[in-house]
Amino acid sequence: MKKYLIAASVCATVFSSVLFSCKDSTGKNNTAITEIVSKIEQNKYKIGDKIDIPLTNLDGITKVVVSVDGQEVPADFTIDGKTIGLGNHTVNLKFFKGEEETNSRDFTFVVYANEPAAQWNYEIVGTYPHNPDYFTQGFYFKNGNIFEGTGLRGGKTRLIEYKLGATEPTKLYQIKDDVFGEGITELNGFIYQLTWQDRVIYKYDLNFNQVQKFDMPAQIIEGWGITTIGKELAVTEGSQRIHFFDENFNYLRTVQAFDNTQPYSYLNEIEFHDGLIYANVYLKSGHADNSNIVVIDPQTGAVKAEFNFAELKGKQGNPQAQELNGIAFKDNGNMLLTGKNWDKIFEIKIKK
């Protein structure tokens, strides 16, 4: 669980997310500043919009210092999609009379994508067996083989390789630590495997020899999904955020998955293909359920499309099967999908 620290104001009762400064004793500027903040909080911003902090109705205020997500920006800043991208952002305003800070505010605003997510269709063009003992957490395809990472504790967390169409592994590594495995990916001839809440990431060579352990970077709440994009590793944590790291897990950047009306949270197992991230959505979150996959621009976080694969779980035969949670791509561009304890892998032709 993510823990939040809530600061209490010593001036008066805290109203919502707005913090009042004690220095403005007249209250006149408090009202005007509250109106400015309320207007910004209630707006639905898009990339390219401008946010202006006016001083005209503020008594004696000569300067306002604005910070967004801890970075100082001009008082009339533009949402450029880079410094300030899609999603939730925290703002700190400091108001000055000369060199004296007289008032401050902390609040949030949200930036949405310019377009709605399209609804993409598909056709099932093939099926393959899948070992129903595999609690699928990570999944990718290479040279005719499936590489799969499984979860659960008690010896169930494994790294597995098998021929597409087979149910027995050609290569298997069972993690000795009592951890809950999550997503896997490959970069520069090494395989990376996340864990859920164990705060560790494993690195293997292609013979499944474990060569290194990383501490989970602080930016990641929990390990969920991972994929490779060029020289970067993209990681989901169960929120709408996707964090990017280099091969040594040095932090690079974060995007948030939004369309023009809402965030897409509970992002789980992910795969990069043809310039886009495909992400399983875990749990019902207002816009999707366990059967949905969303398609995300990795540069901006904009959700470009969404699939509903509700029929697939019913087409596999294991009554103990759980959520859809495995995405891979064949060389022909078709998508391979499976789930936790499913007995089938489905080959999908995408229809945009």
N, C-alpha and C positions, 0 to 999 in steps of 0.2 A: 504494500500500500504506500502510496506517495504521501508524505506528511507535509503539511503547509504550516508556516509560522505566521500568525495573525498579530499584527502590531496594534496596540490600543492607543488611542489619542489621549493626551492628558488635558486637553482643552474641554472636551465635551463628549457626548456619546458619538460613536462612529456611525455614520449613515452610509449604508451599503458599502461600496469600495472606495468612497471618497474620504480622504484624511484632511482634517482642517488644521491650519497652523494657529498657534496661540498669539502670534505677533500682531495680527490685524484686529485691534480691539474694537474698531467701529462697526464691523460686520458688513459695511457697505460693499467692500470688495468681495467678501465671502459670497454674497448673493450673486454678483456679476460673474465671478469665477465659476460658481456652481452651474450657472446657466451655460457657460462656454463648455464645461466638461460634459454636462448632460446632453447637449446637442451632438458632441463628438461621439459619445457612447451609443447614442440611439441611431446614428447614421449607418447605412450599409455601404462600406467603401469598396472600390474596385481599384485595380492597378491603374495608375495614371491620375487618380484623384489627388487633390491638394487639400491639406489641412492647415488652417490658419488660426493662430492664437492672437486675437485682436487685443490691443491695449486701450482703445478709444474710450471704453466705458469704465475704465479702472482708475480710481482716484489716486493720483500721485505715482502710479507704477511707471517706471522708465524702461524696464527690461524684463523679459521672460526667458528663462533657460529651459529648453525642452530636451528630454532624453527619452528615446524609444528603445526598449529592451536593453537599457543600460548604455546606449550610445547616443551622444549629443547630436542633435539635428537642428536645422534652422527653425525659427518660430513659424514659418510658412512652408513647411516641408511637403514634398511630393512623395506619394507612395510609388516607388520606382520598380518594385518587384524584385529588387536585389538586396539593398540595404533593409528595406521593409517589404516583405513578401506577403503571401496569403496567410490567413489565420489570425490567431489571437496575439495581441501585442500589448505590453505594459508600457504606460507612459508616466513620466514624472515631470511635473511643471513646477518651477521655482520662480516666484515673482519678486522683483527688486524695486526699491526706491533708492536710487543711486547705488551704493554698494551694500545696502542693508536688505537682506531677505525678509520679506514681510508676510509671505503666504506660500503655501505649496499644496499640490494635489497629486495623488496617485490614482490611476484608473486604467481601464483597458478599452481597446477598440478592436474591431474585427474587419479583416479584408477578405472579400469573396472573389471568386473567379468571375470572368466576364460572361461565361457561357454555361448552360446546364450540361450535366453529364448525359451523353447519348445512351440509348438502350441498344446494345449490340446483340445480335442473334448468333446461333451456332447450329451445326449439324454434327451428330455423332457418326463418325466414319469408321470406327473400329473399337474393339475391346480387347483387353489383355488380362490375364490373371494377376492378382496381387495377393501377397501373403496376408491373411486377416490378422495375424499375430502382430503385425507392424503398426504401432501407434504413430502414424506418420506426422512428422514435425518439419522435416526438411526434405527437398525433392528436386533433383535436376537430372537432365539427360545428356549423355556424352558418348559418342562413338558406339551407338547401339545399346549402351548400358544405362541403367538407372542407378543413381547414387541417392541413397535415402538415409536420413537421420531420424531416429525414433525417440520417443519420450517415455515418461513414467519412471518411477524409482524402482528399487529392488532389482537391479540388473537389467531393466528393460531399455535403458538408454544405450543405443548402439549406432555405429556407422556401418552401412551395408552397401555392397555393390552387387548387382545381378543383371543378367541379360533381360531386356524388355521381352516379356512373354514367359519368363521363368518365375518360380516362386521360391527357389532355393538360392542362397547367396553364393557368388563366386569368391567373395571376400567379405569378412565381417570383423569388426572390432567392438568388443563390449567394454564400455567404460567401467573402470574399477571403482571410481568414486561414486558415492551415492548421490547422484545429481539427476535433475529432470532435463533431458535434452530438448533442444528446440531446433531452429533453422540451420541449414548448412549451405555453403557455397564454395566455389573454387576460384582462387586467384593466384597467378604466377606459379602454378604447379603445386599449390598447397590447398588443403581443404580446411575450412573454418567451421566450427560447430558451436552454436550458442547454447547456453543453459538458461532456464527460465528465471528462477529467483536465487540461484546459487552464486551469482556475481563472478562467473568465470567463463572464459571462452577458450576452446581447445583448437590447436592447430596441428594438422597431420600432413605427412607427405603422401604421395599417391599410393604407397604401399600400406597405408593406414598405420604407420608408425607415428605415435604422438610425439611431436618435436618441441612444442611450446604451449604454455598456458598464459593467457592474458587476464588481468583483472578487468572486470566489466567497467567501461568508462562511465563516469558520473552522469553523463548526459542521458544514459539509457536507464529508464525506470526498471524495466524487466526485459529479458531477452525473449523475443518472439520469432521474427523472421529476418533473414539475411539474404542478400544477393550481391552480385558483382556488376558494377557499371564502370567500364573502362579500367582505370587503376584504383577505383574507389570501392569501398564496401558500404552498402546501404542497409540499415538495420531498423526494424520496427520494434515497438515496445508495448503494443496494445492500445495506444492512443491514436490520434490523427497524425502524429509526427513521424517523420522518417529522418534518421540521423545518418550522416555520411562521415566516413573515416578513411584514413589511408591503411596500408597493409599492416601497420603496427598499432592500429587503433588510436592514432592521433586524430583528434576531432577536427572536422573541416567545416561543416555547415548542417543546417536542418531545414526541411520544408514541411509544410502542413497540408494535408489532403482536404481540399475544399472544392465544391462547385459553386454555382452562383447563389445558392441559398443556404448551404449547410456544410458542416464538417463531416468527414467520413472517419469515424473512430474505430477502435478494435481491429486495426490492421494487423494481420497475422503473417502467415507464410507468404513470401513474395518471390517473384521471378522477373528478371529484366529481359525484354525481347523487343527488337526492332525499335529502339529508342524510347520505350515506355515500360513502366513498372506495372506488373499484374499482381494484385494483392487479394488474398482471401480476407473476408470480413468475418470475424468471430463474434458471436452473440448478436442479438437484435439490438440495434442502436438508433432506432428512429427512422432510418432510411434503408436498412438492409437487414438480412438475417444470415444464418449460418450457410446459406446456399449461394451467396453472392460473391462475385469477384469484381473489383473495381480496377480501372485502368488509369494510371497516374503519370503525369508529366514529371520526370525526376528533377527538372530544372526549377519548376515553379510550385509543384504540388497540386496543380489544377487537375481535378478528376475529369477525364475526357469521356469515359464510358463506363457502363456497368452491365454485367451479365447476371442473370438469374438461372442457376443450375439446380433448382429444387428437385427436378425429376431424377437426377443422377443417383442420389442415395437410394431411391426406391428400385433402381435398375441393378444395383449390386445385391448380393444375396446374403450377407451376414447380418442377422438380426441385432447383433451387438455393435454394429458399426456406429461411429459417431460422426463428427463434423467433416465436411469437405475441407481438406487441408493439404493439398499437394498440387503444385503447378510446375510443369516442365514444358519445354518446347523441343520438338523434333527438328531435324535439319530442313524438312519440307515446310516448316512454318506452322504445322498443326500443333495444338496444345494437348498435353497429356494431363489428365486430372485424376486424382484419387483422394481418399480421406482416411481418417483414423480408423484402423481395423476394417477397412473395406476389403472385399475379395476381388475387386476389379479395378483396372485402370482404363479410363475412357480416352480415346483419341478424338479430338474435337477440331472441326474446321470452323474458323471464325467467319461470320458473315456480318460485315459492318453496315 
